[in-house]
Amino acid sequence: MTPDPTTTTRTATPRSEPGTAGARDAPPRGGFASATVPRHLARGAVGFGAIAGSLALLQLVGPVSLLLAPVGLIALRGCPMCWAIGLVETVSAGRLRRSCTDGRCELTHVTRP
């Protein structure tokens, strides 16, 4: 028997509002963000350095130097734009908070003590 598409329901995982008992202490981060800005900058240095090194060493080592390119892409989490998005997410983590009431959502700045 196949399920009737009109009667199937999807359940979403419950989200806790900031300040409630189920809320985490750490600010939410995006998918590309790092834990700290220095850690993110270090990942960028490794990633961009590996990609630049793979191209710069091409004349000396040959195609073997291209093995550094995947290392750089892994450090950048896919691409240079992904790293840049992660940098913005890392810097802004915890500085903005979204609150939704009555179907209307707002972004507010979080002031730190």
N, C-alpha and C positions, 0 to 999 in steps of 0.2 A: 504494500500500500504506500503510495507516495504522499508526502505531507502536502496539505493544502497551503498554498502561498499566502492566502489571506489570513490564516490563523497563526502563522509562525511569528514569533516575537524574538527580538534580539535583546539581550540584557547587556547593559554597559557596566563596566567596572565602576564602582562608586568612587567619586573624587571627594577628597576632604577639602574644605575651605580653609584658607590660611587662618591660623589662630584657633582652630578647633583641635580636639584631642587626637584626631587621626592625621593631622597635618605633619609633614616632616619638618625638621628644624632647618635643613639645608634648602636654599632657594632652588626652584626648578631650573634646570638647564636644558638647552636644546640638544639635538642629536649630535652636533658637531663640537660642542663646547668641551673644554677641559676643566679640570678641577681648579687650576689657578692660571693667571696670566703668564707668569714665568714658564710654567710647564708648557703652555700652548706655544709660546715664542720659541722654546727649545725644540718642540716638534717641528715648527716651521723652519728653524735653522737646519735641522737634520734633513728634512724633506727637500727643501730648496737646494741645500748643499749637495745632496745625493743626485738630484736631477742635473744640476750644473756640472757636477763632477763626472757624471756619465757622458755628458756631451763634450766636456773639456778633455777628457782622457781618451776620447775616441781615436785621435790621431796617434797617441802613444801605444795604447793597449789593443786597439781594434774593437771589434764588436763585443768582446768580453766586457768592456766597460759599460755596455748597455744593461748589464745585470744590476747596476746601481739604480736604474730608473724605477723598477718596481719597489725597491726599498723606499725611495723618495715618495712614491705615490701612497704607500702604506702609511708612512709617517704623516702625510698630509690628509689622510683619510679619504683618498679618492682623487682629488684634484686641487689645484691651487685656489679655486673659488670656494671649495668646501672648507679649506683651511681659513680663508678670509671670513666666511660666514661664521665659522666656529670662534674666530677671534672676537667678532662683534657679540656673539652670544656669551662668551666668557666674560667680556668686559661689562656687559649689561646685566649679567645674572645677579638677581637680588636687588636691583635698583628700580625695577618696574614691577608693579603688581596689577594683575587683571582682576577686577571684581565685577560680577554680573548680578544684577538685581532686576526683577520684573522684566526679563527679556532684553535688558539693555546692559551692555558691557562697557566698562571704562578702564583706562590705564591710569594708574596713579604712581607718583614717585614715592619711594619708601625712604623715609628719613632714618638715618642711623644715629644712635645716641653717641 
